[in-house]
Amino acid sequence: MKILNFGSLNIDYVYNVDHIIVSGETLSASDRNIFPGGKGLNQSVAFARAGANVWHAGNIGKEDGGILLDTLKENSINTDYLQQLDNAPSGHTVIQVDKTGLNCILVYGGANSLQTRENIDNTLKNFSANDYLILQNEINDISYIMEKAKSIGMKIILNPSPIDEDILALPLDYVDVFMVNEIEAAQLVDGDSDEELLDNFVKKYPDAHTVMTIGSRGAHYAYKDQREFHGIFDIKVVDSTAAGDTFTGYFIQTFAETNDAYEALRVASAASTLAVSRAGASTSIPYLEEVEQFLAEV
Ligand code: RIB
């Protein structure tokens, strides 16, 4: 089984602040760091560190994308379908992290928004039925990628993040696994409680698996009549950036290996717990040995 992640790559400019800045305010940051990130890249790194064979397709700027390419290579992620563009900068973000580890993120798409159908076709022809396609919502033409992948028979995993109205126009019936947080879930289906949201996902997408993270309360899994839940582990939060991306990579890889949704929730919860205890996006994602050690000790 091959994992193809058609996803974003961003250079994250991370500013440590006392509190998240409000409209009209000027605030001094106590520190600034530059990290490789992007929901796509982070999820590729999480998959790779969880033990998967990952191909990352996407775009970076030739001039400034070295940090992103190096990160993929350092994590043994295949870059055959990564394009380095002459005419665009890499995607980048401005991230504020407050003293409790919470963040807010401003994204500039840059090269991420310049995916072409020619590159999509050339990439997907190298994958086949039973390979997995992972998508987030930080690149253009996701709908076309989904149509092509479905025609090949690939399994489609969608993390509709950051969520916007365009998500509703996607062929969501093609999705095999939804990886959502509670806010994203509420935009895709109706529901006033976790249970209602999950039930309505199952009704609307009867063949899909749904994983819904609920922040500090834990994470749910729903598929037909089956429901699983795992709470979070206690740890001091340093930076919550990429916690969801870590969860996605670890959940899918563990589920693919074990077909055990509860075990996948447990491993993914441990991995994202370790991620929030460290600074940065992809830099905070733990290796499988660290996750196993953590689980052996809790
Ligand atoms: O999910 C975290 C990521 O979101 C950051 O790395 C940032 O690049 C944004 O895409």
Residues whose N, C-alpha, C, O or C-beta is under 5 A from the ligand:
A	BS01	RIB	N10 D12 G37 G38 K39 T93 T241 A242 D245 A281
